[in-house]
Amino acid sequence: MKTSRGPGRVTLPRALSKLGLASRSQAIRYIQDGDVTVNKRVELNPHRWIDLEQDRIEVKNQVAKHRSFRYVVLHKPKGFVTTSSDERGQKTVFDVIGDHGEGLSPVGRLDKDSTGLLLFTNDHQLANRLTSPDSELAKTYVACLDRPIEREDMLVLSRGMEIRIKGSAHRTKPALISRTLPSEFEISITEGKNRQIRRMLSALGYELSGLQRISVGPLQLGDLAVGQFRDLTSSEVTGLKEAARSPKAKAAGPKNRRQ
């Protein structure tokens, strides 16, 4: 049995994680339960070193194939739902991204009436970390209102306020607020309750005429045109991974501006 470290080798739990099959803790459970084979032999040693290019790994009788992870950012237009299909026949973000989105899943959601930055990937480990409440990853939006926002209401938003979600009360976490125009401001939140910003502003008596997400952690929408999409650069991917590892991932805030 090969258990020594060598060039290009990783432990078996790390291999399953890199292949996007499980977190390391989940991988250890698979191994302990006898669900993992290496080169057609059941492997119960979680310290086994693996060569991803040479060793054949199976999980529950399915061959684990090395996949290339992809990361795509879309400037979501208004009127599209964030799902792969809709039973009511509504247009989805995959109608925008087309074949380029094959095998990818959205990371989080933007509601139908919102626009802006929407990330897609097949790196489920990273997606789970980015959307975990524990990451406290900052998401920044530009909100356009039906009337100028009052200073007192900006203070309420920044300190946290009570909203109702599915009939239950929820106290929002503090937000970062920056006025850009009399009826427009940037708001950065570290949680992502359903239609949260819309609920917050509605509770204060405002109506949104537009809501655009301009950043997720260090990832910026920049000058990407509405309906356009592109692959992330390697530095952008690295930045997201670093932010996802941070317990207080607030890399983006309301000082960011649309380009």
N, C-alpha and C positions, 0 to 999 in steps of 0.2 A: 504494500500500500504506500502510495506517495503521500508523505505528510510534510516534507521539507519545503521551505520557501525557495523560489527560483525566479529568474527574470520573467516578467510578464504573467506571473501567477497570482491568484487571489484565493482567499478561503471560500469554501463552498457557500456559506450564507451570503458572502459578498458577491459571489458569482450570480446567485439567484436574484439578488438586489440589482446588480448591473444589467441583468437580462429583463428587468422590469416585472418579474414574476411575484415578488413578495418583498416586504420589508425584512431586515435582518432578523428581527425577532420572530416574524412569521416563518421565515426560512428555517430557523432552528427548530420550530415546532414540526414543520414538514419532515425534516431530517429525523427527529426523534420518533415520529410516528411511522417511519419506514416508507414514506411516500417519495423518496428521492433515490434515484439510481445514478451511478457514475460508471460509464462504460459497461452498462447492462448488469451491474451488481448493486444491490441495495447498500447505500452508504449511511451509516449511523453516526459517523464522526463529524461533528460540526467544525472541527479544526483541520479537516482535509483541505489541502491546497489543490487548486484546479487551474488547468490551462484552458482558457475559454476557446482557444483556436483548435486544440487537439482533443480534449475530453468530450465525450458525449454525455450530456446531462438530461435526465428525464424526470419530470415531476408528475406523479399520478399517471404514469404511462404515456405522457405526452412529451415529445422531444422539445427541449428548450433551445430555441434558435437565437443566435445573437442578432439583435436588431439595432439598426441605426436610429437614434433618436432624432426627431425633427421638432423644430420650434418655429411657429409662424405667428405673426401679429397681423390682425385685421383692423382697419378703421371701420367699425360696424356702422352701417347706415340705419336710419330710423325706419321702423316698420318691419323689421326682421326679428324672429324669435330665436333665442339661443338654445337650439336643440337640433338633433340630426333629422328628425321628422316630426310632423305635427298632425294629430288626428283630425284637426279642424281644417287642414289644408292651408294653413298660414305659411308664408314664405319664411325660410329659415336661413341662418347664417351660412349654411352649407350650400345654399343656392348662390351665395355671393362668392364663396371661396372655391367652389367647383371641385375639379379633380385634385387640386392642390391640397385639399383637406382629407384625402383618402387615408384612413387609418388613424386620423387625429381626433382628439376630443377637446371641447372648449374647457378652459380653466376658469371656473366660476361662470357667472352669468351677467349679462346686461339685459334689462327688460326691453320689451318691444319698442317702447318710445324713446329709449336712450341710445346715444351714439358713442363712438370713441373706441378706445383700446380694448381689444379682445384677443387673448392669447390662446393658441391651440398647440397641443403637443401629444405625442404618444409616450412621453416620459411620465408615467403615472406616479412614480415615487415623488418627483419634483412637484407635479400638480397637487398631490395630496398635501405636501408641505406648504405650498403657496396658499392653499385654501384653508388650511388648519387655523382655527381661532387662536391657537397657541403662538403662531408666528407673529401675530399682530402686524402683518404686512400693510403698509400704508397704501391706500388707493385714493387718488386725487381726482376730483371732478370740477367742472365748471358748470355752475347752476345759473340759468337765466330766469328771472322772475317777472311776474306781471306788474310789479311795482318795486321801488327802491326798498331794500331791506333796512330795517331799523337797527341801530347800534345795540339796543337792548336785546333784540332777537339774535344778533350775532354772538352776544355773550352767552345766551341760553344754549345755542348750538355748541359753542366751544366748551362749555362746562358739562354738557350731557343733559339729557332731558328724557321724559317718559313718553313712550309711544305705545300703541297697541298693535300687536301682531297676532292674528288668529284669535282675537278675543282676550289675549293675555297681555298684561303690562310688561314692558321691557324698558329698562333704563339704559340709554345709550352711553357709550364711553365718550370721554372728551374728544372733541374734533379741533383741527387747526383751521382757522378761517382767515381769508384775506379778500377784501373788497377790491375788485378790478374796475368796475363801473357802477354807477348808482343802483342799477337793477341786475348786476352780475357779480358773482363772487366765486372764489375757489374754496372748496371744502375737502379736507383730507381726513378720512376715517380709517380705523384699524379693525373694523368688523364689517360684516357683509350680510346683514339681515335683509330679508326680502323687501325690496322697494324702500329701503331704509331712509334714504335722503328724501324721497317723495313724502314719506310718512312724517318725517320730522318737519318739513316745511309746511305741509298741510296742517299739522297740529298748531303751527304758528299763524295760520291764516293766509299763507301764500300759495299761489298757483305757479307751477313750473311751466315755462314756455320752451325750455330746452335743458337737457342734462347730458353732458359729454364727459366721459372718463379720459383723462389725459395722461395718467401714469399708474403703474402698478409697481410698487417698490421702486427700484432704480430704472425700470423699463419705461421709456417715454414714447408717447404717440408721435411727437415731433410734427413734421410737415407731411406725413402720410395722408394722402387725399381720401376723402370719403369713398368707401367701397373698394379701396386698394388694399393689398396685403403684400407681405414680404417675409422672407426667412430672417430669423434673428442672427446677428453676428455672434462669433464665438465669445467676444467680450461681454455682450449682452446676456448670453446664457450663463457665463461665469458669474456675472453680477447677480442674476436671479438666484443662482444656487447659493451664493454667499448670503444673500438677504434671507433666503428661506432657512438657513442654518442659524440665523441670529434670533435670539429670543425677543428682541425688540426691533423688528425690521421696519424701520420708519425712514427708509432711504429717500422717499419722495414726500414732498409737502406742498403746501399752497404757494410756495415761492416759485414753483415751476410755472412756466407760461406756455401757452400755445404758440407755435411758431407759424 
